[in-house]
């Protein structure tokens, strides 16, 4: 009787823990996939990722030696990839677009030295994709500082 109760208890605990284990496994798998996509994008331009950060719907990486940024964002329908050579960038600014008091979009705007090229937008938060702003604000501030420190005019 005690053996049967023990076995049922073990099965019950395993069933209760299963969703947490699967969720953790899926998050790790998704992060590895995002990092692989970022590394592949970087390799297309003969760069390597020396520092990166991965969030739920975007990933950013930088090659400090070649001064390049690789960025990817993903929503339900598309994956957007952006590669930027910082030697062509004049400024990098944080844009916090608000509707009322709430942040609607949060992105880095990189302006090219050549004004005929459109600004590059690296979107860290969009309220239509992520409903609540999390740690994207400290992340965007960190990457803005890193990128601005690598721009040609920062010396």
ZAVEX-789500 format. One line per field, with one value per residue: residue number from 0; x, y, z of N, C-alpha, C in turn. Coordinates in nm, 4 decimals, always signed. Layout:
% ZAVEX-789500
i = [NUM/...]
nX = [X/...]
nY = [Y/...]
nZ = [Z/...]
caX = [X/...]
caY = [Y/...]
caZ = [Z/...]
cX = [X/...]
cY = [Y/...]
cZ = [Z/...]
//
This chain:
% ZAVEX-789500
i = [0/1/2/3/4/5/6/7/8/9/10/11/12/13/14/15/16/17/18/19/20/21/22/23/24/25/26/27/28/29/30/31/32/33/34/35/36/37/38/39/40/41/42/43/44/45/46/47/48/49/50/51/52/53/54/55/56/57/58/59/60/61/62/63/64/65/66/67/68/69/70/71/72/73/74/75/76/77/78/79/80/81/82/83/84/85/86/87/88/89/90/91/92/93/94/95/96/97/98/99/100/101/102/103/104/105/106/107/108/109/110/111/112/113/114/115/116/117/118/119/120/121/122/123/124/125/126/127/128/129/130/131/132/133/134/135/136/137/138/139/140/141/142/143/144/145/146/147/148/149/150/151/152/153/154]
nX = [+0.0816/+0.1938/+0.3941/+0.2466/+0.1168/+0.3377/+0.4379/+0.2226/+0.2309/+0.4824/+0.4370/+0.2338/+0.3701/+0.5608/+0.3943/+0.2898/+0.5203/+0.5969/+0.4901/+0.6453/+0.9066/+0.8943/+0.8327/+1.0624/+1.2527/+1.1602/+1.1973/+1.4756/+1.5457/+1.4350/+1.5898/+1.8439/+1.7977/+1.7484/+1.9991/+2.1575/+2.0476/+2.1228/+2.4031/+2.4400/+2.3503/+2.5442/+2.7744/+2.7238/+2.8133/+3.0787/+3.1435/+3.1585/+2.9820/+3.0522/+2.9432/+2.6219/+2.2603/+1.9568/+1.6128/+1.2584/+1.1363/+1.3253/+1.6715/+2.0031/+2.3318/+2.6846/+2.9847/+3.2757/+3.5344/+3.5074/+3.3216/+3.0337/+2.6777/+2.4367/+2.1001/+1.7895/+1.4419/+1.1335/+0.8061/+0.4752/+0.4441/+0.6699/+1.0318/+1.2625/+1.5665/+1.8566/+2.1555/+2.4236/+2.6839/+2.8796/+3.0588/+2.9417/+2.7497/+2.6125/+2.4728/+2.3184/+2.0185/+1.7788/+1.4405/+1.1416/+0.8341/+0.5256/+0.1876/-0.0340/+0.0370/+0.1650/+0.4197/+0.4417/+0.6004/+0.9447/+1.2572/+1.5862/+1.7240/+1.9234/+2.1136/+2.2368/+2.5552/+2.5559/+2.3051/+2.1135/+2.0435/+1.7949/+1.7031/+1.8123/+1.6157/+1.5948/+1.3927/+1.2955/+1.0757/+0.7293/+0.4023/+0.1985/+0.2926/+0.4330/+0.2690/+0.3298/+0.5734/+0.8905/+1.2052/+1.3106/+1.3712/+1.6070/+1.7772/+1.7801/+1.8963/+2.1492/+2.2507/+2.2406/+2.4378/+2.6630/+2.6736/+2.6923/+2.9435/+3.1044/+3.0830/+3.2071/+3.2399/+3.2681/+3.5111]
nY = [-0.1196/+0.1314/+0.1530/+0.1801/+0.4253/+0.5923/+0.5682/+0.6775/+0.9365/+1.0228/+1.0164/+1.2098/+1.4437/+1.4583/+1.5047/+1.7538/+1.9103/+1.8994/+2.1007/+2.3285/+2.2450/+2.1943/+2.4525/+2.5945/+2.4570/+2.5181/+2.7988/+2.8166/+2.6875/+2.8653/+3.0954/+3.0026/+2.9608/+3.2242/+3.3399/+3.1935/+3.2781/+3.5477/+3.5219/+3.4003/+3.6051/+3.7977/+3.6633/+3.6591/+3.9053/+3.8954/+3.9244/+3.8912/+3.7994/+3.9600/+4.0485/+4.0145/+4.0286/+3.8817/+3.8930/+3.8388/+3.8940/+4.0144/+4.0374/+4.1421/+4.2100/+4.2739/+4.3469/+4.4201/+4.4613/+4.5015/+4.6936/+4.6682/+4.6158/+4.3726/+4.2913/+4.1474/+4.1051/+3.9568/+3.8689/+3.7271/+3.6744/+3.7493/+3.7607/+4.0053/+4.1214/+4.3108/+4.4622/+4.6634/+4.8798/+5.0548/+5.2517/+5.4034/+5.5490/+5.8388/+5.9362/+5.7957/+5.7466/+5.7227/+5.6563/+5.7153/+5.6553/+5.7655/+5.6968/+5.8853/+5.8387/+5.6027/+5.3923/+5.3353/+5.2597/+5.1714/+5.2438/+5.2302/+5.4839/+5.5054/+5.7269/+5.7822/+5.8932/+5.9685/+6.1477/+6.0777/+5.8185/+5.6260/+5.6454/+5.3926/+5.1681/+5.0162/+4.8234/+4.7877/+4.7620/+4.7203/+4.7982/+4.6624/+4.4105/+4.3168/+4.3446/+4.4629/+4.6747/+4.5701/+4.4890/+4.6275/+4.8996/+4.9547/+4.7932/+4.9107/+5.1544/+5.0713/+4.9587/+5.1833/+5.3418/+5.1758/+5.1648/+5.4387/+5.4901/+5.3691/+5.4996/+5.6880/+5.9645/+5.9760/+5.9937]
nZ = [+0.0000/+0.0790/-0.1133/-0.3488/-0.3010/-0.2895/-0.5505/-0.6972/-0.5922/-0.6865/-0.9643/-0.9793/-0.8943/-1.0982/-1.3196/-1.2498/-1.2560/-1.5188/-1.7112/-1.6398/-1.6874/-1.9631/-2.0586/-1.9826/-2.1364/-2.3956/-2.3997/-2.3811/-2.6174/-2.8039/-2.7533/-2.8283/-3.0994/-3.1849/-3.1309/-3.3085/-3.5537/-3.5414/-3.5391/-3.7897/-3.9583/-3.9046/-3.9965/-4.2698/-4.3479/-4.2981/-4.0248/-3.6653/-3.3703/-3.0784/-2.8469/-2.7088/-2.6733/-2.5862/-2.6156/-2.5661/-2.8168/-2.9754/-3.0797/-3.0308/-3.1405/-3.1354/-3.3108/-3.1870/-3.2893/-3.5683/-3.5685/-3.6063/-3.6082/-3.5465/-3.5787/-3.4963/-3.5209/-3.4259/-3.5078/-3.5030/-3.7733/-3.9307/-3.9620/-3.9038/-4.0179/-3.9542/-4.0492/-3.9614/-4.0412/-3.8343/-3.9021/-4.0916/-3.9661/-3.8199/-3.5893/-3.2949/-3.1424/-2.8753/-2.9173/-2.7728/-2.8158/-2.7203/-2.6238/-2.4768/-2.1427/-2.1588/-2.2933/-2.6345/-2.8525/-2.8638/-2.9661/-3.1232/-3.3138/-3.5806/-3.7509/-4.0708/-4.2005/-4.4646/-4.5794/-4.7643/-4.7251/-4.5602/-4.2101/-3.9837/-3.8038/-3.4968/-3.3353/-3.0069/-2.8450/-2.8931/-2.8482/-2.9722/-3.0113/-2.7781/-2.4813/-2.2415/-2.1083/-2.0238/-1.9262/-2.1345/-2.1513/-1.9822/-2.1325/-2.3918/-2.3298/-2.2483/-2.4908/-2.6535/-2.5354/-2.5776/-2.8608/-2.9302/-2.8231/-3.0063/-3.2442/-3.5283/-3.4765/-3.2037/-3.0841]
caX = [+0.0000/+0.2828/+0.4628/+0.1486/+0.0982/+0.4618/+0.4421/+0.1203/+0.2837/+0.5904/+0.3734/+0.1627/+0.4713/+0.6185/+0.2948/+0.2806/+0.6444/+0.6154/+0.4750/+0.7573/+1.0235/+0.8745/+0.8429/+1.2051/+1.3184/+1.1204/+1.2625/+1.6167/+1.5504/+1.4066/+1.7074/+1.9508/+1.7604/+1.7698/+2.1436/+2.2050/+2.0056/+2.2079/+2.5378/+2.4357/+2.3424/+2.6762/+2.8686/+2.6967/+2.8892/+3.2145/+3.1551/+3.1307/+2.9158/+3.1382/+2.8555/+2.4835/+2.1514/+1.8396/+1.4865/+1.1520/+1.1059/+1.4367/+1.8082/+2.1005/+2.4696/+2.7805/+3.1224/+3.3553/+3.6528/+3.4688/+3.2249/+2.9084/+2.5650/+2.3400/+1.9741/+1.6761/+1.3181/+1.0443/+0.6678/+0.4086/+0.4453/+0.7966/+1.1579/+1.3304/+1.7101/+1.9232/+2.2999/+2.4666/+2.8249/+2.8770/+3.1438/+2.8537/+2.6455/+2.6475/+2.4172/+2.2304/+1.9313/+1.6642/+1.3106/+1.0380/+0.7077/+0.4227/+0.0457/-0.0706/+0.1487/+0.2206/+0.5113/+0.3833/+0.7145/+1.0745/+1.3552/+1.7064/+1.7267/+2.0611/+2.1136/+2.3565/+2.6327/+2.4979/+2.1663/+2.0212/+2.0011/+1.6965/+1.7484/+1.7928/+1.5350/+1.6080/+1.2784/+1.3097/+0.9433/+0.6115/+0.2886/+0.1117/+0.3522/+0.4465/+0.1700/+0.3818/+0.7152/+0.9654/+1.3409/+1.3574/+1.4260/+1.7498/+1.8490/+1.8007/+1.9918/+2.2803/+2.2955/+2.2625/+2.5693/+2.7648/+2.6815/+2.7456/+3.0861/+3.1762/+3.0614/+3.3290/+3.2500/+3.2716/+3.6495]
caY = [+0.0000/+0.2474/+0.1594/+0.2323/+0.5672/+0.6583/+0.5733/+0.7750/+1.0681/+1.0568/+1.0451/+1.3370/+1.5509/+1.4671/+1.5689/+1.8956/+1.9780/+1.8906/+2.2287/+2.4178/+2.1909/+2.2173/+2.5963/+2.6282/+2.3977/+2.5952/+2.9299/+2.7970/+2.6548/+2.9888/+3.1825/+2.9462/+2.9860/+3.3677/+3.3629/+3.1344/+3.3706/+3.6659/+3.4832/+3.3785/+3.7376/+3.8583/+3.5921/+3.7013/+4.0283/+3.8688/+3.9770/+3.7962/+3.8582/+3.9560/+4.0784/+4.0064/+4.0238/+3.8216/+3.9092/+3.7532/+3.9108/+4.0734/+4.0021/+4.2387/+4.1711/+4.3713/+4.3045/+4.5349/+4.4846/+4.5543/+4.8005/+4.6386/+4.5745/+4.2809/+4.3009/+4.0758/+4.1074/+3.8521/+3.8673/+3.6027/+3.6549/+3.7736/+3.7872/+4.1170/+4.1219/+4.4353/+4.4653/+4.8033/+4.9122/+5.1790/+5.3549/+5.4836/+5.6078/+5.9667/+5.9443/+5.6900/+5.8072/+5.6458/+5.7177/+5.6592/+5.7074/+5.7385/+5.7283/+5.9247/+5.8191/+5.4695/+5.3742/+5.2600/+5.2029/+5.2086/+5.1978/+5.3069/+5.5417/+5.5286/+5.8156/+5.7660/+6.0110/+6.0008/+6.1824/+6.0197/+5.6878/+5.6383/+5.6051/+5.2529/+5.1586/+4.8907/+4.8306/+4.7080/+4.7404/+4.7633/+4.7571/+4.5725/+4.2769/+4.2931/+4.4336/+4.5303/+4.7102/+4.5012/+4.5402/+4.6821/+5.0350/+4.9460/+4.7307/+5.0076/+5.2532/+5.0053/+4.9465/+5.3191/+5.3813/+5.0958/+5.2063/+5.5755/+5.4839/+5.3118/+5.5813/+5.7583/+6.0986/+5.9688/+6.0015]
caZ = [+0.0000/+0.0820/-0.2415/-0.4449/-0.2707/-0.3276/-0.6974/-0.7401/-0.5550/-0.7799/-1.0933/-0.9657/-0.8909/-1.2329/-1.4066/-1.2123/-1.2933/-1.6642/-1.7839/-1.6101/-1.7567/-2.1064/-2.0825/-1.9732/-2.2527/-2.5139/-2.3937/-2.4131/-2.7600/-2.8770/-2.7397/-2.9116/-3.2394/-3.2087/-3.1352/-3.4348/-3.6594/-3.5279/-3.5820/-3.9347/-4.0199/-3.8894/-4.0841/-4.4084/-4.3712/-4.2479/-3.8896/-3.5582/-3.2543/-2.9606/-2.7331/-2.7550/-2.5763/-2.6490/-2.5444/-2.6182/-2.9588/-3.0500/-3.0399/-3.0813/-3.1182/-3.1876/-3.3337/-3.1412/-3.3724/-3.6997/-3.5427/-3.6753/-3.5249/-3.6060/-3.5034/-3.5523/-3.4433/-3.4736/-3.4612/-3.5436/-3.9184/-4.0001/-3.8936/-3.9668/-3.9873/-3.9898/-4.0258/-3.9745/-4.0229/-3.7571/-3.9617/-4.1776/-3.8815/-3.7584/-3.4545/-3.2448/-3.0420/-2.8264/-2.9442/-2.6863/-2.8683/-2.6188/-2.6414/-2.3414/-2.0509/-2.1813/-2.4059/-2.7443/-2.9245/-2.8103/-3.0638/-3.1516/-3.4478/-3.6245/-3.8674/-4.1536/-4.2390/-4.5952/-4.5499/-4.8628/-4.6744/-4.4519/-4.0775/-3.9454/-3.6832/-3.4234/-3.2440/-2.8856/-2.7859/-2.9668/-2.7656/-3.0470/-3.0042/-2.6338/-2.4215/-2.1237/-2.1122/-1.9182/-1.9094/-2.2609/-2.1322/-1.9458/-2.2439/-2.5003/-2.2807/-2.2526/-2.6290/-2.7039/-2.4842/-2.6468/-3.0016/-2.9367/-2.7940/-3.1211/-3.3647/-3.5719/-3.4173/-3.0581/-3.0352]
cX = [+0.0863/+0.3571/+0.3711/+0.1260/+0.2210/+0.4709/+0.3428/+0.1681/+0.3921/+0.5332/+0.3032/+0.2599/+0.5322/+0.5220/+0.2814/+0.4042/+0.6633/+0.5957/+0.5917/+0.8839/+1.0129/+0.8866/+0.9889/+1.2816/+1.2868/+1.1841/+1.4089/+1.6340/+1.5292/+1.5257/+1.8226/+1.9230/+1.7845/+1.9190/+2.2025/+2.1690/+2.0937/+2.3501/+2.5429/+2.4305/+2.4789/+2.7772/+2.8483/+2.7806/+3.0312/+3.2406/+3.1311/+3.0645/+3.0088/+3.0597/+2.7127/+2.3861/+2.0280/+1.7200/+1.3805/+1.1265/+1.2154/+1.5700/+1.9018/+2.2398/+2.5625/+2.9151/+3.2077/+3.4733/+3.6164/+3.3647/+3.0982/+2.8037/+2.4761/+2.2162/+1.8687/+1.5570/+1.2208/+0.9047/+0.6039/+0.4265/+0.5834/+0.9145/+1.2270/+1.4753/+1.7706/+2.0706/+2.3479/+2.6164/+2.8293/+2.9682/+3.0625/+2.7475/+2.6969/+2.5998/+2.3316/+2.1496/+1.8204/+1.5382/+1.2078/+0.9065/+0.5971/+0.2841/-0.0066/+0.0515/+0.2207/+0.3125/+0.4452/+0.4913/+0.8430/+1.1790/+1.4780/+1.6970/+1.8713/+2.0566/+2.2462/+2.4256/+2.5809/+2.3479/+2.0655/+1.9726/+1.8998/+1.7557/+1.7237/+1.7185/+1.5525/+1.5037/+1.2938/+1.1742/+0.8366/+0.4912/+0.1908/+0.1639/+0.3676/+0.3573/+0.2226/+0.5320/+0.7853/+1.1010/+1.3987/+1.4211/+1.5720/+1.8346/+1.8790/+1.8996/+2.1343/+2.3334/+2.3174/+2.4009/+2.6807/+2.7840/+2.7395/+2.8948/+3.1693/+3.1593/+3.1876/+3.3478/+3.2619/+3.4109/+3.6955]
cY = [+0.1265/+0.2641/+0.2196/+0.3812/+0.6470/+0.6737/+0.6755/+0.9173/+1.1143/+1.0928/+1.1806/+1.4552/+1.5690/+1.5367/+1.7183/+1.9743/+1.9858/+2.0240/+2.3248/+2.3736/+2.2187/+2.3651/+2.6410/+2.5769/+2.4782/+2.7336/+2.9187/+2.7684/+2.7808/+3.0854/+3.1329/+2.9706/+3.1333/+3.3990/+3.3083/+3.2253/+3.4946/+3.6364/+3.4611/+3.5111/+3.8052/+3.7947/+3.6280/+3.8228/+4.0178/+3.9338/+3.8633/+3.8696/+3.8449/+3.9871/+4.0748/+4.0077/+3.9732/+3.8406/+3.8257/+3.7726/+3.9840/+4.0234/+4.1041/+4.1890/+4.2703/+4.3035/+4.4260/+4.5641/+4.5446/+4.6653/+4.7834/+4.5940/+4.4826/+4.2827/+4.2170/+4.0914/+4.0105/+3.8775/+3.7398/+3.5721/+3.6624/+3.7848/+3.8977/+4.1170/+4.2521/+4.4247/+4.6067/+4.8141/+5.0495/+5.2876/+5.4457/+5.5602/+5.7367/+5.9736/+5.8218/+5.7496/+5.7105/+5.7241/+5.6421/+5.7235/+5.6675/+5.7728/+5.7588/+5.9128/+5.6877/+5.4668/+5.2869/+5.1883/+5.2569/+5.1546/+5.2881/+5.3561/+5.5743/+5.6084/+5.8024/+5.8991/+6.0621/+6.0223/+6.1263/+5.8804/+5.7067/+5.5911/+5.4559/+5.2516/+5.0202/+4.8925/+4.7329/+4.6770/+4.7966/+4.7094/+4.6659/+4.4284/+4.2337/+4.3926/+4.5118/+4.5532/+4.6446/+4.5649/+4.5929/+4.8203/+5.0313/+4.8861/+4.8316/+5.1158/+5.1970/+5.0014/+5.0829/+5.3678/+5.3075/+5.1459/+5.3465/+5.5802/+5.4309/+5.3937/+5.6598/+5.8946/+6.0962/+5.9870/+6.1407]
cZ = [+0.0000/-0.0498/-0.3485/-0.4255/-0.3131/-0.4794/-0.7505/-0.7086/-0.6501/-0.9164/-1.0890/-0.9672/-1.0299/-1.3286/-1.3768/-1.2567/-1.4449/-1.7373/-1.7622/-1.6829/-1.9062/-2.1421/-2.0806/-2.0946/-2.3791/-2.5161/-2.4327/-2.5616/-2.8448/-2.8706/-2.8270/-3.0598/-3.2752/-3.2186/-3.2649/-3.5522/-3.6594/-3.5764/-3.7331/-4.0100/-4.0171/-3.9849/-4.2308/-4.4468/-4.3153/-4.1125/-3.7906/-3.4429/-3.1343/-2.8327/-2.7846/-2.6378/-2.6499/-2.5575/-2.6136/-2.7676/-3.0376/-2.9958/-3.1040/-3.0469/-3.1844/-3.2071/-3.3004/-3.2340/-3.5077/-3.6904/-3.6262/-3.5741/-3.6068/-3.5169/-3.5730/-3.4594/-3.5086/-3.4187/-3.5155/-3.6921/-3.9818/-3.9045/-3.9725/-3.9206/-4.0365/-3.9542/-4.0540/-3.9485/-3.9555/-3.8127/-4.0549/-4.0989/-3.8166/-3.6133/-3.4234/-3.1300/-3.0013/-2.8594/-2.8610/-2.7280/-2.7723/-2.6708/-2.5023/-2.2523/-2.0742/-2.3033/-2.5104/-2.8252/-2.8636/-2.9064/-3.0685/-3.2943/-3.4801/-3.7535/-3.9402/-4.1793/-4.3733/-4.5754/-4.6501/-4.8189/-4.5617/-4.3191/-4.0565/-3.8118/-3.6225/-3.3121/-3.1275/-2.8223/-2.8778/-2.8914/-2.8397/-3.0436/-2.8587/-2.5639/-2.3024/-2.1377/-1.9944/-1.9018/-2.0409/-2.2446/-2.0850/-2.0591/-2.3536/-2.4569/-2.2856/-2.3950/-2.6931/-2.6601/-2.5582/-2.7895/-3.0134/-2.9071/-2.9097/-3.2486/-3.3994/-3.5042/-3.2652/-3.0002/-3.0098]
//
